[in-house]
């Protein structure tokens, strides 16, 4: 009798676990909602880091280089990306510059024709980046002639 009771309890628990694991029809909507908010989350985190110092190879609030800033921000929302503007450019899903969304990455060629700088698009033609040694994480405009001339493309990991 005890065995029968135990088997009934195990069957009940197993059934409830299975039902609970499969019952969520909200997952696709939740996932979609998170995807739509991902860019806003990236920009929000980026804005909080404005003023952080530049540090070559840095990827923490004590100091960032451009790709370290991107890597840190994406890691904060659970997305792992490389710590290299060149690799970010190669691995990101390409985005047409006319379709930029908050959180998209912007790629720049500072010297020669190689991608050597990256920033995060905020909105209204502004982006957040870690510019160079001696400077701090800041907001810049794509309308600035320096950045406008060097912009080579955009990409997305979210």
Secondary structure, 3 states (H helix, E strand, C coil): CHHHHHHHHHHHHHHHHHHHHHCCCCHHHHHHHHHHHHHHHHHHHHHHCCCCEECCCCEECCEECHHHHHHHHHHHCCCCCCCCHHHHHHHCEEECHHHCCCCCEEEECCCCCCCCEEEEEEECCEEEEECCCCCEEEEEECCCHHHHHHEEEEEECC
